[in-house]
Amino acid sequence: MLAATGLAWSGAQTVQNAFHTSDALDGAPRSTGAAENILLIGLDSRKDRNGNDLPPDVLAQLHAGDGQEGGYNTNTLILVHVPADGKNITAFSIPRDDYVPVVGIDGYDHAKIKEAYGLKKAQTEQHLIDTGVTDQATLESRSRDAGRAETLQTVRALTGVPIDRFAEVSLVGFYDITKALGGVQVCLNHAVSDSYSGAHFAAGVHTLNAAQALAFVRQRHGLDNGDLDRTHRQQAFLLSVTHALSSSGVFGDLNKLDALVTVAQRDITLSAGWNVVDYAHRIGDINGQSTRFTTLPVQRYDTIDGQDVNIIDPTAIRTQVQTAFGLIPPAPVAPGLRRRPGAGEPRAVPAPNHGPPVLSSPGGVPCVN
């Protein structure tokens, strides 16, 4: 979406200047060469950028409770690798309940990966209050930056790869993006009915309005693999948005373009220095571009301190991600053995029924459970 709006509005520097940016990547290691890694962060907060509650009518549309739920969990984390030629993009969804090491958070050496943002934000906000900071917007901005930096550091440590850019979208951003596009098409293998998220859909292809799209990406109850199946929903949603941008005449519709730019500026925070206009010109017109989504594997499930968590193999995950990103070569095949397709990549044992990768397809959007 950023590339599309940047390309469409490439002559308007005021569009670029209006994006909200964060310095959370300052001083962090970066990739060498033209390839780059981007972390997409979906923040499950019922607050606006300044820490104010969303209006009740908006919360009602989000089917997201009264505004006290969710905290500042990063319920969506997707690490995207864009190779130097921009064509075969690889993306890994990180399950939100993965139990990982954390540093810099008082009282914690491990936490669910989704909690790193909120824990660091809360501690930083309290520290700022203790030092005399009272302005709500300042408290929110500085503490969120600390949460972002903690999340970025935690993902780097888990995967062993640098992060060059990030984009953070709020819960309401999913809603606003779909509304600006006039709906997003999805495909379901099975009918679902979930009172928690509000997802009530028959099997087949649907064009979802904004509230329905949010219910679609948030559903985990009633799915065979819970949160792991929800990552497939999120992946399919992103591919659907990409498909909608390329096929629905958005570039010829000034009202839609204006709505998308407004959404991007209001609901998305970019890493400082990311010029979406320049970026759009670099990758926006690449032919033959494809995206492969994979959910990082989980070894087993457990309960720690009363919380359900995913137990993972960090060494195997680092090997899988670094191999897919071309930082290390695939493991050699023993002499005399034939390599099965995809068998050269070491990987952790996935949870039962973990599901196949979700792939982009020129014919439309993939079907998910």
N, C-alpha and C positions, 0 to 999 in steps of 0.2 A: 504494500500500500504506500509505504514511504517512497519507494522508487517511482511508482506510478504518479503520485502527486508531484514529486520533484520534477519529473520529466515534463509533466503537463504545464507546470508553472515555472519552467526554467528561466524565464525572463524576469521573474519577480523576486528580487533579493529580499523584499520585505517578508515574503513567505518563509524563507529560511531563517531570518532573524527572529521570527515570532515563535519558533519552537522552544519549548522548555528544555534546558540541558542540565547535565550533572557532571561534576568533576570527580565522580567516584572511581574512575579508572586512572586518575593521575598517579604517576609513578609505578604503575603496574607493568609487568613484562608484556611485550607485544610480539606478534609473529614477524618473522623475517621473510622478505620476498613479497609477492603480490597477493598470495592467498591470505584469507583472513577468517577469523572466528567471531561470531556474533552471538551474544546471549539474549534470548527473548524472555522477558520476565512478565508474568501475569500476576498482578497483585490483587489479592482477594480482600480489598478494603472497601468499606462502605463510606469512606471519607473522600472529600475532594482534595485538590492539591495543597490547600492551606489547612487541612485537618478538620474542616467543618463537615458535619453530617450531610449526606445527600438528602435532598428534599423527600418527604414521605411519598409523594406521587411517583418519583423516580424509583425509590426503593420498592414500591408496589409493582412497578413494571419489571424490576430485576428479579422478583420473586426471591428476595434475599433477606427476609426477616425485617426487624425493626432498626437495623443499623448497628447493633451491638455484636453481631456475629462476625467471624472471619478474621478480626484483628488485622495484622499486617503479614499474613502468610503469603508466601509466593507459591500459590497452588499450581502455577504453570512455569516450568523452566525448560526451555528448549535451546540447546547449543547447536548452532548452525555453522557449518564449514563451507565457505564459498571459495572454490579453487581459483587459481590465477586466471583461468580462461572463463570463469563464471558459469560454466555449463552444468556439470554434474554435482549438484549441491547435496550435501549430506547433513542430516539433522538428527540429533539424539534428544528424545524427551527423557527428562530425569524424574522418576516417580517422586512425588512430593513427600512420601513417608520414609524415604531412604534414611537410615540411621548412620550419620557421618560424623567424623571429627570436626570440631570447630575450635577456633582460637580467637581470643580477644573479647569473649563474652564472659563476664564474671559469673562464677559458679557453674560453668558448663565446660566439659571437654568433648561431649557428643550431644547431638540433637537431631531431630528430623530436619532434613535439608530445607524444608519449607519454613522452618521457624527461625533460621539464622537472621533473616531480615528483621522480623518483629522483635526478637530478643535484643539485638544490638540497637535497634531504634529506641526501644523503651529505656534501655540503660543510658543511652546518649541523651535522650530528652530529659531524664531525671538529673543527669549531671549538669546540663545547661540550666535547668531550673535552679539547682543548688548554687550555681555561680551567678545567679541574678538575671538570667534572660527570661523575659516575660512575654515578649511579642509572639503571638500564636503562629503567625506565618513563618517567622524565623525559626522557632522551635521545630515546626513541621519540616521545613526545608533541610535544616542541618541534621536532624535526626534521621530523616529518610535517606539522606546521602550516606550516613554511617551504615544504615541497613543495607543499602545497595552495595557499598564497598565490602561489607561482610559476606553478602551473597556471592559476589564476584570472586572473592578470595576462597570461599568454600568450594565453589564449582571448579576453580583452577586446581585446588588441592585434590579434589576427587578425580578429575579427568587427566591431570598432568599436561594440559595444553593452555597456552596463553589465550586471553580474551581481548580482542581489539576494539570491539564496539558493543554497546548494549542498547536495547530499547525496552522500556517498561510501559506497560499499558494497564490501566486501572480496570476494575470490574465493570464499571460503567462504560469503559472504552469498547469492550466487546459489543455491548448494546448499541452504542453510537455508530460504530463502524457498519454494522448490519443495517441500521436505519438509514445511514447515508447512501448505502448501496441499493436500497430498495428491496432488501431481502437477499438471502444466501441459500443456494441449493445444496441439500445433503441427501444421502442415500442410506437407508437402514435395512439390514438383513432381516431384522425381527421387529415386531411391534414392541413398544415399551410404554410403561405407565409408572411414573415415579412422582409421588406427592411431595417429596423433599425438594427436588429441583424444579418441579412443574413440567417435566418432560412427559408428554402424552402424545405418542406418534404411532401411526400404523406402519407396517413394513412398506418399503418402497422409497421412491424419490419424493422429496418435499422441498418447497421453497419456503424457508422459515422467515418470519418477521423478526424484529429485534429481540423481543421478549422470548420467543421460541428458540432463537439461536443461542441465547445465554443459557436457557434450560438444557439445550442439547450439549453444550460444552461442559456443563457443571454436573451432569448426571453421573452418579457412581452406584447408587442403590439399584438393585434389580439387575445388575450386569454380572456376568459370570466371574469376571476378574476385578470387579470394583474399580479402584483407582487406575489400575493398569489399562482397563478398557476405556476409562475416561481420557487417558492420554491419546488413544486412537481417535476419539471424538475431536479433541483439540487439533490433532494433526489434519484430520479431514476438513475441519473448519477452515484452517489456514489455506489448504489447497483449494477449497471452494471459493475463498475470497480472491485468491490469485486467478482462478478461472473466471470469476465474475468480472474482475478488472480487465481481463484480456478479451472478453467476448461479449460484454453487454453494452458496448457503446459509451462507456463512461467518459472517454476522452472527448466525445462530441457533445457531452451534456454539461454545460457550464454550471448548472445548479448542483449536479452530483459532484463535480469537481470541487466546487466551493464548499460543499458540505464535508467532503473528505478532508480537505485542508483544515477546516475548522476543527474537525474531530482530532486530527493528528496533533494540532497545536494545543488543544485543550486536554486531551486524554493520554498523550504519549510523552514520555521523558526520554530524551536521547543522550548518549554519552557526548560530552563536550568535544567539539571539533569534527563531528560527523555532519558533513555538508550533504544533505540529501539531494540537492540539485546536481552536484558533481557525481555523486554515487549513482543517481538515476541514469546519467549519460554514460556511465561506465558499464552498467549491467542491464539497463532497462531494455535495450534493443538486441540482446544476445539471442540468436536463434538456436533452437534445439536444447533449450534449458530444461533440466528435469530436477526433481527433488525426491530424495529417498529419506523417509522418516523411519526411525527405529527407536523403540523404547528400551532404555538400559535395563539389563536383566536383574532380577531379584533372586537370591538363593532360597530364601524361606521367609516366613513371617514369624514374629515373636511379640511378646509384651514386655516392655521395659518401663519401670516406674509408672505402671498403670496405663501406658499408652501402646497402642498397636503400631508396630514399626516394621519396616522392611530391612532384613539383614542382607547385606551385599558383600561381594568380594571386590574391594577397591583395586587390588592389583590387576585382576582380570578386566575390570572396567577400564582402567587406564590403558591397558594393552589394546582393548577393542577400539577405544576412541582414537588413540594415537595411530593405530594401523589404518583405520578408516580415513583419517585426516592426512595420511601419507607421511607421518613423522617417523615411523619405524616400518621396516619391511614386514610382510606377512611371515608367519612362522613357516620354516621349511617343511616340506613333506618328506617323510622317511622314504629311502630308496625302495622301489618295488611296489609302492602304494599309489593308487590313482587318487587324484584329488577330486572330491565331489564339489559341485558348484558352491562357493562360499565357505568351503571347508578349511581354507588357509588361515582363517582369522580365529585366534584363541578367544574364548568367551566364557563368561560365567554361566553356570547352569540356570536357565530361566525358570521362573515359577511355572507351575502347570498351566497349560493353555495360554501361554504368554501372548501368543498371537504373532502373525507375520508383520514385516515392515509395511507401512502405508506408503504407496508410491503415487507420484503425480501421473496423470494420464492425459493424453491430448484429447480424448473423447469426453472428458467431463470429470466428475468427482468420484472417488472410490466409495464403495459401500462398507459400512462398519456395523458391528453388533450393537 
